[in-house]
Amino acid sequence: MQRNKTVWYEHQKKELWKDTYPETSMYAYLKETAAKRGGLMALTLEGKACTFEEMFRGIEACNKAFQAIGVKKGDMVTIISPNLPQAVYAFYALNAMGAVANMLHPALSPAEFRAAVVNTDSHVIVVLDILQSKLSGIDWPQDYPVTQIVMHVSDALSPLKKVLYRCLKEKKTGVGTDWNRFLKNGAPYSFLDAHGTGDDTAVIMYSGGTTGESKGIKLSNRNFNALAIQSYDTMGIDDVSGMKVLDILPVFHGTGLGVCIHSMLCNGIGVFLIPLFNAEKCTKLIFKQKIEFLFGVPAFYDAILRQPEFDELDCSFLQVIGSCGDVLPDKTRKKINAYLQKSGAPCTITNGYGMTECTAGCCYEPYYGKKEGTSGIMVPDMLCKIVEPGTQIEVPVGEVGELCIAGPTLMQGYYRNEEATKKALQVHDDGITWLHSGDAFSVDEEGFLTFRQRLDRMFIVSGFNIYPSEIESVVGTVPGVKQCCVVGEAAAVVGKRIVCFVVADDGADREKIEREIRAAAKGNLAEYAQPSRVVFLGEFPKTKMNKVNYHALEALCEERK
């Protein structure tokens, strides 16, 4: 388990990557890297584990079954599922045969499901039984046949749990083909390997955004295979085979599929699948199984740290603990690191930055040297530059501008959205294609990036740029503040006023919190960055991807004037 401090550091380049990643399908790369790990645990759900050998048998059976219903190379197949072994089998089965997985969030509305399925010409839907009701009322276009393959959680459980689940929770349906019947129909077929290339599209995933609107993102085999290799380098551990990761990030999420499943499996790490987050169950699993790898959004860590085990038990077994998906509050970071230090764990929580348009994380704090308040450095073979927003002109070191990213994990483009693709992916004067992130960053002389703000969240007060995250970082330190979010509301003369929305801890004195917020702001922020109003809410409105919906908060400002 010795950390190798040279791997990531020496891998940093000042030029674009050069054909150093497998030009194969994701399935082929996983098959190659897992060849010597057949007996190791690959996937576990509710205590039932399957080895790498068993996982590949499941993938191959699924591959044959897709052939039996007419799926062929280049076809789009929609998957609507939480983290289940069947979803993993279906994904790699499609990838092997050269089909494309259209990964949809189960929380979408029927109208959104219809649009995402029809827009991708997807005629096969693999869906969990309890989610199928959303499809039942959809009026599909005339002459648009849809075949539904219905998964059941019980099919992946041990015999006893299977009986209990079927009796208590399973959703009965008469529509579509049952998963086991689907597999049985494929028995006469031979496994189909289309020998895909790195350039082949593997998956359509969807951006989270802050407005509720999302775009289909085309990601290739190379994108995911490069991510798997980069992930190993950033771990800094020579041999991770047989270690374990708790996968609470969903399979329809870039980090969930790209890091917690593909990268982990390609490196011989067993995946504990969590279909539905429960803080108590997850905490017990972490300590019982001595999970070495954790990746989660800040809310995940807030929830599990409230469990009593984290006051009583030792977690020195943890090797990598990463935060993603949202800004990690300083208060949460300090609480986690204090616990890790007390337990003798060889790590501290790692902050980072990424977006689905570059598959997952592209920037992390290195294990060999972290800088507080930063998102770390670019991962191996990924380049960055900071430009004046709306241009390709690079700004001096230390100045704030738009982050641009280049490297092997950049998306192929937005599916059937050429205008958005041209705006996001631009060829600069250096001949390199750069992804314009839409996020404001600064970078220091050592290459450490500091997140400032989504550019579409930045606003102006009396001629001054306001970066809400800077105000939020101050407000977030006030005792009793559980969550905070800053938006601008229209105002005469100054252009915008600063409104600070706060979710307080249960039972907290709101008047006292507001006084302390104003005192903290006065002592740490410029006069033009002082909040005009502090508004308390029970919870923040969220997008389908469970991110704070800032536009909904802006609309709330108008309602509450």
Residue pairs with C-beta under 8 A, 6 or more apart in sequence:
1 237
1 238
1 239
1 319
1 346
2 237
2 238
3 236
3 237
3 346
3 367
3 368
4 236
4 237
4 238
5 236
5 367
5 368
7 233
7 236
8 233
8 234
8 236
8 366
8 367
8 368
8 379
8 380
9 366
9 368
11 233
11 380
11 381
12 377
12 378
12 380
12 447
13 380
13 381
13 383
15 383
16 381
16 383
16 406
16 407
16 432
17 226
17 381
17 407
17 408
20 381
20 408
21 198
21 222
21 225
21 226
21 229
21 408
22 28
22 29
22 32
22 198
22 222
22 225
23 197
23 198
23 199
23 222
24 32
24 195
24 196
24 197
24 198
24 221
24 225
25 95
25 96
25 98
25 193
25 194
25 195
25 196
25 197
25 200
25 202
25 221
26 92
26 95
26 202
26 221
26 224
26 225
26 262
27 59
27 92
27 93
27 95
27 96
27 193
27 196
28 96
28 193
28 195
28 196
29 221
29 225
29 228
29 266
30 92
30 262
30 265
30 266
31 56
33 228
33 266
33 267
33 268
34 42
34 52
34 56
34 265
34 266
34 268
37 52
37 241
37 268
38 51
38 52
38 53
39 51
39 52
39 53
40 51
40 52
40 241
40 242
40 268
40 270
41 49
41 50
41 51
41 242
41 244
41 270
42 49
42 50
42 51
42 52
42 54
42 55
42 265
42 270
42 271
43 49
43 50
43 55
43 85
43 88
43 270
43 271
43 273
44 50
44 270
44 271
44 272
44 273
45 83
45 84
45 85
45 156
45 157
45 272
45 273
45 275
46 156
46 157
46 158
46 161
47 158
47 161
48 156
48 157
48 158
48 161
49 270
50 58
50 85
52 265
55 85
55 88
55 89
58 85
58 86
58 89
59 88
59 89
59 92
59 93
59 96
60 93
60 191
61 89
61 183
61 186
61 187
62 86
62 89
62 90
62 92
62 93
62 183
62 186
63 93
63 94
63 96
63 97
63 186
63 191
63 192
64 186
64 187
64 188
64 189
64 190
64 191
64 192
65 93
65 182
65 183
65 184
65 185
65 186
65 189
66 77
66 90
66 93
66 94
66 97
66 99
66 124
66 186
67 97
67 186
67 189
67 192
68 185
68 186
68 188
68 189
69 124
69 147
69 149
69 177
69 182
69 185
71 77
71 94
71 97
71 99
71 124
72 97
72 98
72 99
73 97
73 98
73 99
73 194
74 98
74 99
74 100
75 99
75 100
75 122
75 123
75 124
76 99
76 100
76 102
76 120
76 121
76 122
76 204
77 90
77 94
77 99
77 100
77 101
77 102
77 122
77 124
77 125
77 126
78 101
78 102
78 104
78 116
78 117
78 120
78 122
78 124
78 125
78 126
78 127
79 87
79 90
79 91
79 101
79 102
79 103
79 104
79 125
79 126
79 127
79 251
79 252
80 104
80 106
80 113
80 125
80 126
80 127
80 128
80 131
81 87
81 90
81 106
81 126
81 127
81 128
81 131
81 151
81 251
81 252
82 106
82 128
82 250
82 251
82 275
82 276
83 247
83 248
83 250
83 251
83 256
83 273
83 274
83 275
84 128
84 151
84 153
84 156
84 251
84 273
84 275
85 156
85 273
86 126
86 151
86 155
86 156
86 179
87 126
87 151
87 251
88 251
88 261
88 273
90 101
90 126
90 149
91 101
91 103
91 203
91 251
91 257
94 100
94 101
95 101
95 196
95 202
95 221
96 191
96 192
96 193
96 194
96 196
97 192
97 193
97 194
98 194
98 196
98 200
100 120
100 201
100 202
100 203
100 204
101 202
101 203
101 204
102 116
102 117
102 120
102 122
102 203
102 204
102 216
103 203
103 204
103 205
103 206
103 251
103 252
103 257
104 113
104 116
104 117
104 206
104 252
105 206
105 250
105 252
105 544
105 545
106 128
106 131
106 252
107 544
108 116
108 134
108 544
109 134
110 134
110 135
110 137
110 138
112 544
113 134
113 135
113 138
114 138
114 139
114 140
116 206
116 216
117 125
117 146
118 140
118 141
118 144
119 216
119 415
119 416
120 204
120 216
120 415
123 144
123 145
123 146
123 147
124 146
124 147
124 148
124 149
125 135
125 146
125 147
125 148
125 149
126 149
126 151
127 135
127 148
127 149
127 150
127 151
127 176
128 150
128 151
128 152
128 153
129 150
129 151
129 152
129 153
129 170
129 171
129 172
129 173
130 169
130 171
132 148
132 150
132 171
132 173
132 175
132 176
133 171
135 148
136 175
140 146
147 176
147 177
148 175
148 176
148 177
149 176
149 177
149 179
149 182
150 173
150 175
150 176
150 177
150 178
150 179
151 179
152 166
152 170
152 178
152 179
153 165
153 169
153 170
153 275
154 161
154 162
154 165
154 166
154 170
155 162
155 179
155 180
157 165
177 185
196 202
196 221
197 221
198 220
198 221
198 222
198 225
199 220
199 221
199 222
200 220
200 221
201 218
201 219
201 220
201 412
202 219
202 220
202 221
202 223
202 224
203 218
203 219
203 224
203 257
204 216
204 217
204 218
204 219
204 415
205 216
205 217
205 219
205 252
205 253
205 254
205 257
205 356
206 214
206 215
206 216
206 217
206 252
206 356
206 545
207 214
207 215
207 217
207 355
207 356
207 357
208 214
208 356
208 543
208 544
208 545
208 547
209 215
209 543
209 545
209 547
210 454
210 456
210 457
210 543
210 547
210 548
210 549
210 550
210 551
211 543
211 549
211 550
211 551
212 543
212 544
212 549
212 551
214 544
214 545
215 414
215 415
215 417
215 420
216 414
216 415
216 416
216 417
217 356
217 357
217 411
217 414
217 415
218 411
218 412
218 413
218 414
218 415
219 254
219 356
219 359
219 411
219 412
220 412
222 408
223 258
223 359
223 408
223 409
223 410
223 411
223 412
224 257
224 258
224 262
224 359
225 266
226 359
226 381
226 407
226 408
226 409
227 258
227 259
227 262
227 263
227 359
227 360
227 409
228 262
228 263
228 266
228 267
229 380
230 379
230 380
230 381
230 382
230 409
231 259
231 263
231 264
231 267
232 240
232 263
232 267
233 379
233 380
234 364
234 366
234 367
234 379
234 380
235 267
235 319
235 320
235 367
236 367
236 368
237 319
237 320
240 267
240 268
240 269
240 292
241 267
241 268
241 269
242 268
242 269
242 270
243 268
243 269
243 270
243 292
243 293
243 319
244 269
244 270
244 271
244 272
244 289
244 290
244 291
244 292
244 293
245 260
245 264
245 269
245 270
245 271
245 272
245 291
245 292
245 293
245 294
245 295
246 272
246 274
246 282
246 285
246 286
246 291
246 293
246 294
247 256
247 260
247 261
247 264
247 271
247 272
247 273
247 274
247 295
248 274
248 277
248 282
248 295
248 296
248 300
249 255
249 256
249 259
249 260
249 295
249 296
249 297
249 324
249 325
250 256
251 257
251 261
253 356
253 545
254 354
254 355
254 356
254 359
254 360
255 295
255 324
255 325
255 354
255 360
255 361
258 359
258 360
259 295
259 360
259 361
260 271
260 295
261 271
264 270
264 271
264 293
265 271
269 292
269 293
272 285
272 289
272 291
274 282
277 300
277 303
279 303
279 304
279 306
279 307
280 307
282 300
282 304
283 304
283 307
283 309
283 310
284 309
285 291
286 294
286 304
286 309
286 315
287 309
287 313
287 315
290 317
291 317
291 318
292 317
292 318
292 319
292 320
293 319
293 320
293 321
294 318
294 320
294 321
294 322
295 321
295 322
295 323
295 324
296 322
296 323
296 324
296 325
297 323
297 324
297 325
297 326
297 546
298 323
298 325
298 326
298 327
298 328
298 329
298 332
299 326
301 323
301 332
301 336
301 349
302 332
302 482
304 310
305 332
305 335
305 336
305 339
310 339
314 343
314 344
315 339
315 340
315 343
315 345
316 343
316 344
316 345
316 346
317 345
318 340
318 343
318 345
318 347
319 345
319 346
319 347
320 347
320 350
320 367
321 336
321 340
321 345
321 347
321 348
321 349
321 350
322 349
322 350
322 352
322 361
322 364
323 333
323 349
323 350
323 351
323 352
324 352
324 354
324 360
324 361
325 547
326 547
326 548
327 451
327 469
327 472
328 349
328 351
329 473
329 476
330 473
330 476
330 477
331 476
331 477
333 349
333 351
336 348
336 349
337 348
337 349
340 347
340 348
340 349
341 348
347 367
348 370
350 364
350 365
350 367
350 370
350 376
351 364
351 365
351 374
351 375
351 376
352 361
352 363
352 364
352 365
352 375
352 376
353 361
353 362
353 363
353 364
353 375
353 376
353 439
353 449
353 451
354 360
354 361
354 362
354 363
355 362
355 437
355 439
356 411
357 410
357 411
357 424
357 435
357 437
358 382
358 405
358 407
358 409
358 410
358 411
358 435
359 409
359 411
360 409
361 379
362 378
362 379
362 382
362 384
362 405
362 407
362 409
363 375
363 376
363 377
363 378
363 379
363 382
363 384
363 449
364 375
364 376
364 377
364 379
365 371
365 374
365 375
365 376
365 377
366 376
366 377
370 376
371 446
371 448
373 450
374 444
374 448
374 449
374 450
375 441
375 448
375 449
375 450
375 451
376 448
376 449
377 446
377 447
377 448
377 449
378 384
378 405
378 407
378 447
378 449
381 407
381 408
382 405
382 406
382 407
382 408
382 409
383 405
383 406
383 407
383 432
384 403
384 404
384 405
384 406
384 441
384 443
384 449
385 394
385 404
385 434
386 394
386 395
386 399
386 400
386 401
386 402
386 403
386 404
386 441
386 442
386 443
387 393
387 394
387 395
387 401
387 402
387 404
387 436
388 395
388 401
388 402
389 401
389 402
389 440
389 455
390 402
392 426
392 428
392 429
392 434
394 401
395 401
397 443
397 444
397 445
398 442
398 443
398 444
398 445
399 442
400 440
400 441
400 442
400 452
400 465
400 467
401 440
401 441
401 442
402 436
402 437
402 438
402 439
402 440
402 441
402 455
403 437
403 439
403 440
403 441
403 449
404 428
404 434
404 435
404 436
404 437
405 434
405 435
405 437
406 432
406 433
406 434
406 435
410 425
410 433
410 435
411 425
411 435
413 421
413 424
413 425
414 420
414 421
414 424
423 436
424 435
424 436
425 433
425 434
425 435
425 436
426 433
426 434
426 436
427 433
427 434
428 434
438 454
438 455
438 456
439 451
439 452
439 453
439 454
439 455
440 451
440 452
440 453
440 454
440 455
440 458
440 467
441 449
441 450
441 451
441 452
442 449
442 450
442 452
443 449
443 450
444 450
451 469
452 458
452 467
452 469
452 470
453 467
453 468
453 469
453 470
454 550
457 468
457 487
457 550
458 465
458 466
458 467
458 468
459 466
459 487
459 488
459 495
459 496
460 466
460 495
460 496
461 488
461 494
461 495
461 496
461 497
461 498
461 528
461 529
462 494
462 495
462 528
464 526
464 528
464 529
466 486
466 488
466 496
466 498
466 528
466 529
468 485
468 486
468 487
470 525
470 529
471 486
471 498
471 500
471 521
471 525
471 529
471 531
472 484
472 485
472 486
474 520
474 521
474 524
474 525
475 481
475 484
475 486
475 500
475 502
475 517
475 520
475 521
475 531
476 483
476 484
477 520
478 513
478 516
478 517
478 520
479 513
479 516
480 504
480 505
480 508
480 509
480 512
480 513
480 516
481 502
481 503
481 504
481 505
481 513
481 517
482 502
482 503
482 504
482 505
483 502
483 503
483 540
484 500
484 501
484 502
484 503
485 500
485 501
485 540
485 548
485 550
485 553
486 498
486 499
486 500
486 501
486 531
487 499
487 501
487 550
487 553
487 554
487 557
488 496
488 497
488 498
488 499
488 554
489 496
489 497
489 499
489 554
489 557
489 558
489 561
490 496
490 497
490 558
491 497
491 532
497 532
497 533
498 529
498 530
498 531
498 532
498 533
499 531
499 532
499 533
499 535
499 553
499 557
500 517
500 531
500 533
500 534
500 535
501 535
501 536
501 537
501 540
501 553
501 556
502 513
502 517
502 534
502 535
502 536
502 537
503 536
503 537
503 538
503 539
503 540
504 510
504 513
504 536
510 536
514 534
517 531
517 534
518 530
518 531
518 534
521 529
521 530
521 531
522 530
535 556
535 560
540 548
540 549
540 553
541 548
541 549
541 552
541 553
541 556
542 548
542 549
543 549
